[in-house]
């Protein structure tokens, strides 16, 4: 069975590729000519050069493919328009090139941002929650989801949508790494009361869910939230990271007014200049509930996250030590 992975050079994609190669899967990866391909080349993976906006390269990528894992997309961009261009138009291009092919399953990695935050801490986000994304990135992921659903309804396109929250683990993004470093230094600031809920997903848990979604024939056309077993408050998350890093848990706080001011700036820059500044949104997100319910994935995919928060944080910190990304002595 031949499998295509887009975004194989990224954090999630590289873990997925290693998992598939380790189990003898025949793999092909769509990569940009300018991307860092050393890891994929070392694994002996077939590479097709191109991108989501080049249909000709996509046709070559999907030729003789049975399963597609679509992770490539725009996650951090200063230009708001880039999110829609890549995440929506690019995804549409890929699906169009898949039509008429013998694609058995198309797994799309979406985001909790496609739904937006919950207004009520007592109500976790689930697959029936009306989507109200609040960022250019979240809006683009929601648009991509709607596009995928349209192709499923019109062509019975065998797609599955996985919505993940913050994904963490060895090899994680510099944005998440920065949080660990700030906590280690005692410089992390909790905005507000720290009682809002956040779901996280350890990388191995996400990969396991993706494989289950591929193997389950009844998953076609469905959407699943995928995360660790339960959400945590910001205070609980910071406390756990501090405990694993063996540093004192501190309660440095900032007024929620700081988050509101950042959000106003974020919205104005996006509306009038088409600029998206991640830091401004990140500060505001500290005051928003992004906890999700994974019951549907547990029930229909038999998904059971094996790695809990403390173990996942421990594995992540060990990787940070190894890569010398923290200031531990």
Helices and strands as residue ranges (DSSP letters): E 2-6, H 11-22, E 26-31, H 38-42, E 46-49, H 55-62, E 67-70, H 80-83, I 84-90, H 91-98, E 105-111, G 112-114, H 136-155, E 159-164, E 166-168, H 174-185, E 190-191, E 197-198, E 200-202, H 203-215, G 217-219, E 223-226, E 232-233, H 234-244, E 253-254, H 256-273, H 278-285, H 295-301, H 309-323
